[in-house]
Structures are given as structure tokens and as C-alpha cells.
Amino acid sequence: MRQSILKRILAGLFLAFLLLPIFTPITAEAAPDKPVVVVIDPGHGGKSNGAEYFDKKEKDINLTVAKSIKKNLEYFEGVKVYLTRTDDQDFSYKIRSNYAKTKKADYFISVHFNESAEHNQTGCEIYVQSKKDLNKKIMPIAQSVMNFMGDYGIHEGGIYTCTNAEDKDYFGILESATTDKIPAMIVEHFYMDREEYLPYFETKEALEELGRQDALAVARALKLDVATLYYGYRDMDDVEFSDPTPLKEGYVHPESAVLSVKEYEQITNRSAICTIQLRATDPKGEIAFYRLSKDGGKTFGEDTEFENAGTSEFTMTMRVGENIEFAALAFNKDHLCVRSNNLNVFDEIELDPEFSKHKMEEQLAKEAEEKARLEAEEAAKAEREALESKDGDVNDHNPSLTDTQKVVVVFGAIFGIAMAIFLLIFRNKERG
């Protein structure tokens, strides 16, 4: 009996197990979102070396940075990254852009480094397409890269569009991407000919770190996460950006900026009040403002207008040991800049190490001179008083007439003469 009941129970449980799927709603796992496709373009390659400084070729460091961007960006979820080249090859702008099109790229980023003829330009510059609907899509990434470069110690040069006489994008890769309707940008990370940037590309490790910064910037703009590490940007606000600055083909940077000590006055053995002058020139005569650095160009202050047609001055008390090294960025109306020389004031002026001693001796000499002058004046005054006193004694023995007495004497003499003449005439009349 018990076995029969047990069999029935087991049979019921088995039947329930078989019928469970019928009464249980089937839920399909949601399909993952389509990944964002980013194509990274290492600029130059093959016979096109790009800039060459400090035994480095731009084409090589472009490739190292691009590979690092791909590697680090793919740690994040929801993104797929491709490279237009993986070795030392050169492709036309059209081939690079078409490759991105075949991969259905959402964004195209061309990796570059810069140089200038006079080796006096600086900072990160980014160029985006002039077509509004495309640059609005790429601008969050451009601005994020610029922000990361600034935080990484590279001057934020600006984000620009540049068009030719036909109002098309001046840069070929951007024009090709525009034709293929892909939001694109060129990142000129910094000027390779500036020695202060050498630590950023001197070694492979430094270049890979630069690429990691780029990858983080892109992930920040796209608000990507690394779910396995509970790390990312998904919950952060959108990157804020402004419209890019428009430039025309043939645009030029300011020509020069020179810092110098105009004049100074030593005030102690180790300090002086210095007037420092900044003079900047621009081929178009459009110098607008400058930013000043006191740490040799590592950081720059706020925008300051020039006082007079590209010339400005400021006065500071400088003390030996403060390690202040001035540098300046001079900007034209297009916000393109030129970097000045570095200026250490104490390389330009010579302080007297015994200034205080000499100043004291000078003061004592002045005081002694003043004392001698006062003593001489007192002696002269005493001599005059002595002479006046002696003259007074002589005048007591030979008193002089007062003014009134002189008048009386004169009138008396005149009256006496008149009476004498009268008497003489009167007597002559009596005799006659």
C-alpha cells in the first residue's frame, strides 16, 4: 500500500516536471546593443615619415599610440575598434576613409603629431569637419581628448575647423570622411619639435600611456563602462563643448613672442623689483591676448589682453631662490598661439651680493655729507652774526641820522639859505 502511494507521488512529481514549461512563461534574453565602432587612423606610413625630431619619426609613434588606443579602448564594453594600418604602410585618404565605411564606423580618429617652422608653437590642436551635423557628433570626443591632454600636462591649443576657398574641409582625410558621412577628427597631440614634450614620446612606454589617455577620453565621451572592474563613465554627465573655432586655408599662427627684463631696481642682497616686457607679433597684426606661466610653461594663467598693440608689461618683486621661470603664450584673434622664450630673471640681471652693506655705507656717507653741510651753514651763520655784531659797535661811536632827522636838517639848511638871500636883498634896497 505504501509503495503504491509512493509510486503515485513520484509519478505526479514527474508529470509536474514535464508540464512545468507549459505554465512557465518563456523569457528571451535581450539582445545586446549594437557596439559603437571606432576606427583609429595612424597618420602617415611607408614613404611618408611625417615630422622627424629627436631620432623619432611621426609615422612610427602614430602607430604605437594608435595600437595603444585600440588595446585600452577595447577593455570597455560596447565598443569595437579597428586600425586603418597595423604596419609601416601608406594609404590614400580615400582608402582610409573607405575602410572605415566598410566597417560601418560611427567615429574616425586620425592620430598625428605636429611641428612648426620656427619651432615656437605648442600644445594639442584638434581639427574636426566643418559640416555641422558631423562636427556636432564628433565634438564630445574631441573635447574629451582635449580635456584629457590638458590634465595630462599638454597645453590645450584648441579645436578648429579649417576650410578652403570652396568651403570644403582643407584636410584631405576630413574631406574624405565627410564624403563618406563619418564623423571624424584629427588629433595633433603636440609639437614634436618642442623639447618640453620629449618625455611624452621618448619611449614606447610613454607613447602607450599617451594612447591610454586617448582611449580613456573616448570612453568618457561615449560613456562606456568596464563591467568586470565596476569602472567606467556610464553614469557621468555628457561632455560639454563649444563650437570649434573656424579657420580658413592659409591660416597662420602668430610670428613671435619675446619675454625680456625691461628694467630693475635692487632692493636687498637677494631681491629686486623688475619690470618684465612681453612683445608679440603676428603677420596679420591680430595679436589679441596672452597667458603667462611662472613654472617654465607647465601651466598657464588666465587670458590677459595686451596693453598696446602686442606689447605688455608687468612689475614684480623677484627673490633669489623662488625658482620662478616665466613663459608666455601669445594668441591672435583666431586663438592660434605662439610660445615665448623661457625667462629666468636672474639669468638676465646681476645683483650686488653686498648690496645692503654698500647701501648702508652710501647712507652713512649721505648722512655725513648732510651733517657737514649743516655744520658749514652753522659756521657761516655764526661768522655773519659776529661781523654784524662788530659793525654795530662801530656805529654806536658814529651814530647816523635817522630819516626824520635828515629831513629836518635839509629843510633847515634850505630855510637858512633863503633867509640869507632875503636879508641880502633887503639891505641892498635900503642902501639904494
Secondary structure, 3 states (H helix, E strand, C coil): CHHHHHHHHHHHHHHHHHHHHHHCCCCCCCCCCCCEEEEEEECCECCECCCEECCEEHHHHHHHHHHHHHHHHCCCCCEEEEECCCCCCCCCHHHHHHHHHHCCCCEEEEEEEECCCCCCCCCEEEEECCCHHHHHHHHHHHHHHHHHHHHCCCCEEEEEEEECCCCCECCHHHHHHHHCCCCEEEEEEEECCCHHHHHHCCCHHHHHHHHHHHHHHHHHHHCCEEHHHCEECCCCCCCCCCCCEEEECCCCCCCEEEEEEEEEEEEECCEEEEEEEEEEECCCCCEEEEEEECECCCCCCCCEECCECCEEEEEEEEECCCCCEEEEEEEECCCCEEECCCECHHHHCCCCCCHHHHHHHHHHHHHHHHHHHHHHHHHHHHHHHHHHHHHHHHHHHCCCCCHHHHHHHHHHHHHHHHHHHHHHHHHHHHHC
